[in-house]
Amino acid sequence: MEAPVAGSIILAGVLLKLGGYGLICITVKFNYLYKMGHIFFVLSLVGIVYIGYVCCRLNDLKALVAYSSVAHIGLVIRGIFRGTR
């Protein structure tokens, strides 16, 4: 038995919010991560583009929701390491 699509969407949204909050908490405690921020910034940009391409090729709605939430986590990472909170 599979989970409904709406449940997958809500779960992806909750995990995105908790993951972003966790990243903010970690970067506040470890300030040296900001010095390596440009590396995370570029890696998240590459990940967003790659996952976007993968999402264009998918036919399954649940997989599309899962992969697009990964791309949104990349946007959160870019925002955190850009310095905008």
C-alpha positions as CSV (number, residue, x, y, z in Angstrom):
1,M,0.0,0.0,0.0
2,E,1.4,3.4,-1.0
3,A,1.0,6.8,0.7
4,P,-1.3,9.4,-0.9
5,V,0.3,12.2,-2.9
6,A,-1.0,14.8,-0.5
7,G,0.8,13.2,2.4
8,S,4.0,13.1,0.4
9,I,3.7,16.8,-0.3
10,I,3.1,17.7,3.3
11,L,5.9,15.5,4.4
12,A,8.3,17.1,1.9
13,G,7.3,20.6,3.1
14,V,7.8,19.7,6.7
15,L,11.2,18.2,6.1
16,L,12.2,21.3,4.1
17,K,11.3,23.6,6.9
18,L,13.0,21.5,9.6
19,G,16.1,21.0,7.4
20,G,16.4,24.8,6.8
21,Y,16.0,25.5,10.5
22,G,18.7,22.9,11.3
23,L,21.1,24.4,8.9
24,I,20.6,27.8,10.4
25,C,21.2,26.4,13.9
26,I,24.4,24.7,12.8
27,T,25.8,27.7,10.9
28,V,25.2,29.9,14.0
29,K,27.2,27.5,16.2
30,F,30.0,27.0,13.7
31,N,30.9,30.4,12.2
32,Y,33.7,28.9,10.1
33,L,31.1,27.4,7.8
34,Y,30.4,31.0,6.5
35,K,34.0,31.2,5.3
36,M,33.4,28.1,3.1
37,G,30.0,29.5,2.1
38,H,30.9,30.1,-1.5
39,I,31.6,26.3,-1.9
40,F,28.2,25.4,-0.5
41,F,26.6,28.2,-2.7
42,V,28.1,26.7,-5.9
43,L,27.3,23.1,-5.0
44,S,23.7,24.0,-4.2
45,L,23.4,25.8,-7.5
46,V,24.8,22.8,-9.4
47,G,22.4,20.5,-7.5
48,I,19.4,22.7,-8.3
49,V,20.1,22.6,-12.0
50,Y,20.7,18.9,-12.0
51,I,17.6,18.0,-10.0
52,G,15.6,20.4,-12.2
53,Y,16.7,18.5,-15.2
54,V,15.8,15.2,-13.5
55,C,12.4,16.5,-12.6
56,C,11.7,17.4,-16.2
57,R,12.2,13.7,-17.1
58,L,9.9,12.2,-14.4
59,N,6.5,10.8,-15.0
60,D,5.6,9.8,-11.4
61,L,4.0,12.5,-9.3
62,K,5.4,11.3,-6.0
63,A,9.0,11.1,-7.3
64,L,8.5,14.6,-8.8
65,V,7.5,16.0,-5.3
66,A,10.4,14.3,-3.7
67,Y,13.0,15.5,-6.2
68,S,11.6,19.0,-6.3
69,S,11.8,19.3,-2.5
70,V,15.5,18.4,-2.8
71,A,15.9,21.3,-5.2
72,H,14.1,23.6,-2.8
73,I,16.5,22.6,-0.1
74,G,19.2,23.8,-2.4
75,L,17.5,27.2,-2.5
76,V,17.4,27.3,1.3
77,I,21.1,26.5,1.4
78,R,21.9,29.3,-1.0
79,G,19.8,31.7,1.1
80,I,21.6,30.7,4.3
81,F,25.1,31.0,2.9
82,R,24.3,34.2,1.1
83,G,23.7,35.7,4.5
84,T,20.0,36.5,4.2
85,R,18.0,35.0,6.9
